[in-house]
């Protein structure tokens, strides 16, 4: 069973991509840092956490784009692999390509508005990567319809935390060391304000994102702000 602190069964890992991310953030990716972050133990054995960040990461993200608002006709499908940092950057780049913009005239000025607010989309995908349950091997799934994007994460909320709690800003990461690494690299604030910001952004469009938790999954639904039925 996956645990951030467990010794990884695969010790033949490469941390090339994630080391590049650290260097780009002016942080020396040293042996000492790896131990401090929980990527290795005191004997320099890689942990399960290192597996997630490694180029050999077995977990993936899949994006499926459908025609209209049903899952009958599949237009495109992409799978993202490698270090979870590489997957994040690749999937966000792909989202930019499909996130169309429409022009509106506001106060006599033309403003281009994307279908999905960039921060909301980025934050939702980040949260899914950081908080998913890596005990299960299935992919994170992103479904793109004309009217919405659905992001499905494996693993429900941490025990004792409710939907109302996270909407109020309560932060209790399942993978604490992983969340700490993303925070150290300034991807997230690590203080529970991401969901609140998503809600506030959609309030500007009089729309509501949805957050749904079942026994084994967590789903985020982001409405297309430019969609008209």
C-alpha positions as MATLAB code, in Angstrom:
seq = 'XXXXXXXXXXXXXXXXXXXXXXXXXXXXXXXXXXXXXXXXXXXXXXXXXXXXXXXXXXXXXXXXXXXXXXXXXXXXXXXXXXXXXXXXXXXXXXXXXXXXXXXXXXXXXXXXXXXXXXXXXXXXXXXXXXXXXXXXXXXXXXXXXXXXXXXXXXXXXXXXXXXXXXXXXXXXXXXXXXXXXXXXXXXXXXXXXXXXXXXXXXXXXXXXXXXXXXXXXXXXXXXXXXXXX';
ca = [
       0.000    0.000    0.000;
       1.270    3.457   -0.907;
       2.675    5.568    1.893;
       4.866    8.604    1.373;
       7.414    7.345    3.897;
       7.590    3.711    2.763;
      10.739    2.464    1.071;
       9.891    2.193   -2.626;
      10.031   -1.260   -4.165;
      11.701    0.299   -7.220;
      15.082    1.784   -6.306;
      16.115    2.370   -9.924;
      14.531    5.822  -10.139;
      15.526    8.914  -12.076;
      14.699   12.348  -10.678;
      15.882   14.275  -13.720;
      12.695   16.216  -14.450;
      11.920   17.218  -10.886;
      15.540   18.262  -10.291;
      15.141   20.643  -13.250;
      12.061   22.146  -11.583;
      14.025   22.765   -8.377;
      16.947   24.341  -10.225;
      14.548   26.607  -12.129;
      13.287   27.775   -8.739;
      16.877   28.437   -7.603;
      16.874   25.553   -5.123;
      19.857   23.198   -5.085;
      18.535   19.674   -5.505;
      21.012   17.960   -3.206;
      21.166   14.614   -1.404;
      20.551   16.448    1.864;
      17.458   18.179    0.471;
      16.072   14.862   -0.806;
      16.278   13.459    2.703;
      14.758   16.581    4.255;
      11.806   16.446    1.834;
      11.223   12.737    2.436;
      12.349   11.521   -0.979;
      14.973    9.294    0.653;
      15.502    7.795    4.080;
      18.672    8.186    6.140;
      20.300    5.362    4.159;
      19.448    7.094    0.847;
      16.772    4.597   -0.130;
      14.052    6.114   -2.303;
      10.577    6.382   -0.765;
       7.145    6.072   -2.366;
       7.105    9.875   -2.458;
      10.187    9.815   -4.707;
       8.350    7.448   -7.045;
       5.678   10.101   -7.669;
       8.264   12.709   -8.576;
      10.449   10.346  -10.593;
      10.496    9.969  -14.368;
       9.253    6.395  -13.763;
       6.042    7.482  -11.998;
       3.419    4.807  -12.827;
       0.409    7.083  -12.247;
      -1.103    9.034  -15.132;
      -3.623   11.720  -16.059;
      -6.093   11.140  -18.890;
      -8.026   13.868  -20.669;
     -11.098   12.999  -22.745;
     -12.836   15.581  -24.932;
     -16.420   14.905  -25.963;
     -18.730   16.334  -28.579;
     -21.563   18.291  -26.959;
     -22.570   17.562  -23.387;
     -22.724   13.767  -23.367;
     -20.056   11.088  -23.358;
     -21.333    9.464  -26.562;
     -18.924   10.923  -29.126;
     -15.250   11.123  -28.145;
     -13.376   13.808  -30.102;
      -9.908   13.463  -28.581;
      -8.030   11.597  -25.872;
      -4.648   12.333  -24.311;
      -2.648   10.505  -21.660;
       0.039   12.288  -19.662;
       2.901   10.336  -18.122;
       6.219   10.826  -16.333;
       6.954   12.751  -13.153;
       3.805   14.284  -11.686;
       5.432   17.668  -12.250;
       5.821   16.884  -15.944;
       2.228   15.646  -16.093;
       1.034   18.865  -14.462;
       2.879   21.095  -16.914;
       1.859   19.011  -19.932;
      -1.805   18.857  -18.998;
      -1.945   22.592  -18.260;
      -0.387   23.303  -21.654;
      -2.973   21.044  -23.281;
      -5.753   22.828  -21.396;
      -4.506   26.151  -22.776;
      -4.937   24.798  -26.292;
      -8.551   23.765  -25.751;
      -9.556   26.660  -23.465;
     -11.145   28.924  -26.069;
     -11.806   32.617  -25.554;
     -14.774   34.786  -26.464;
     -14.922   38.554  -26.643;
     -17.267   40.690  -24.593;
     -17.776   44.449  -24.580;
     -17.536   45.728  -21.021;
     -17.582   49.484  -20.348;
     -17.005   50.093  -24.064;
     -13.884   47.912  -24.026;
     -13.377   44.573  -25.730;
     -12.287   41.912  -23.251;
     -11.330   38.344  -24.180;
     -12.695   35.876  -21.626;
     -11.561   32.215  -21.614;
     -14.156   29.472  -21.246;
     -12.525   28.420  -17.979;
     -10.762   30.879  -15.651;
      -7.096   29.924  -15.767;
      -6.581   30.037  -12.002;
      -9.633   27.883  -11.299;
      -8.590   25.241  -13.820;
      -4.985   25.181  -12.617;
      -5.973   25.033   -8.944;
      -8.464   22.222   -9.495;
      -5.891   20.082  -11.322;
      -3.202   20.858   -8.745;
      -5.473   19.858   -5.869;
      -6.323   16.631   -7.625;
      -2.658   15.689   -8.061;
      -1.672   16.612   -4.521;
      -4.595   15.086   -2.645;
      -5.466   11.948   -4.629;
      -5.128    8.514   -3.036;
      -2.094    6.866   -4.627;
      -2.934    3.505   -3.087;
      -5.111    3.014   -6.184;
      -3.444    2.811   -9.590;
      -6.190    4.347  -11.739;
      -5.668    7.588  -13.648;
      -6.897   11.050  -12.764;
      -9.633   11.677  -15.343;
     -10.470   15.022  -16.935;
     -13.683   15.102  -18.984;
     -14.214   18.084  -21.273;
     -17.749   18.833  -22.494;
     -19.123   21.925  -24.217;
     -20.660   23.257  -21.011;
     -18.242   22.061  -18.335;
     -15.048   20.291  -17.322;
     -15.183   17.451  -14.806;
     -12.031   16.441  -12.917;
     -12.223   13.076  -11.160;
      -9.721   12.159   -8.461;
      -9.304    8.724   -6.925;
      -9.873    8.814   -3.196;
     -12.465   10.787   -1.295;
     -11.798   13.422    1.336;
      -9.545   12.712    4.304;
     -11.503   11.046    7.087;
     -13.302   13.587    9.252;
     -13.258   16.337    6.608;
     -16.467   17.321    4.801;
     -17.250   19.263    1.633;
     -18.375   22.188    3.786;
     -15.035   22.102    5.593;
     -12.939   22.436    2.439;
     -15.232   25.146    1.058;
     -14.667   27.028    4.314;
     -10.902   26.785    3.839;
      -9.997   23.785    5.990;
      -6.791   22.184    4.671;
      -5.876   18.617    5.653;
      -3.676   17.079    2.929;
      -3.640   13.322    2.510;
      -0.067   13.451    1.213;
       1.560   15.984    3.537;
       5.123   15.691    2.238;
       3.922   16.011   -1.348;
       1.869   19.094   -0.448;
       4.929   20.554    1.269;
       7.046   20.107   -1.891;
       4.458   21.855   -4.076;
       4.313   24.645   -1.498;
       8.108   24.939   -1.368;
       8.142   25.371   -5.146;
       5.375   28.025   -4.910;
       2.797   26.020   -6.840;
       0.314   26.302   -3.959;
      -0.039   28.359   -0.802;
      -0.678   25.271    1.356;
      -3.175   27.168    3.490;
      -6.513   25.983    2.122;
      -7.548   29.069    0.129;
      -7.542   27.490   -3.349;
     -11.111   26.162   -3.290;
     -12.353   29.436   -1.835;
     -10.679   31.356   -4.665;
     -12.272   29.106   -7.281;
     -15.697   29.821   -5.801;
     -15.005   33.574   -5.665;
     -13.871   33.642   -9.308;
     -17.054   31.929  -10.465;
     -19.160   34.262   -8.347;
     -18.088   37.027  -10.738;
     -19.918   35.157  -13.512;
     -22.919   34.223  -11.315;
     -21.943   30.572  -11.669;
     -21.164   27.899   -9.119;
     -18.470   25.223   -9.433;
     -19.409   21.903   -7.862;
     -17.418   19.743   -5.462;
     -18.711   16.213   -4.991;
     -17.328   13.499   -2.733;
     -18.260    9.820   -2.789;
     -16.782    6.961   -0.812;
     -13.813    6.583   -3.178;
     -13.756    9.614   -5.477;
     -13.675   13.394   -5.421;
     -15.070   15.343   -8.368;
     -14.691   19.002   -9.316;
     -17.045   20.430  -11.954;
     -16.083   23.763  -13.525;
     -18.762   25.449  -15.682;
     -17.872   26.977  -19.033;
     -18.438   30.701  -18.368;
     -19.072   31.394  -22.070;
     -21.513   28.544  -22.631;
     -25.017   29.345  -23.747;
     -27.529   26.552  -24.126;
];
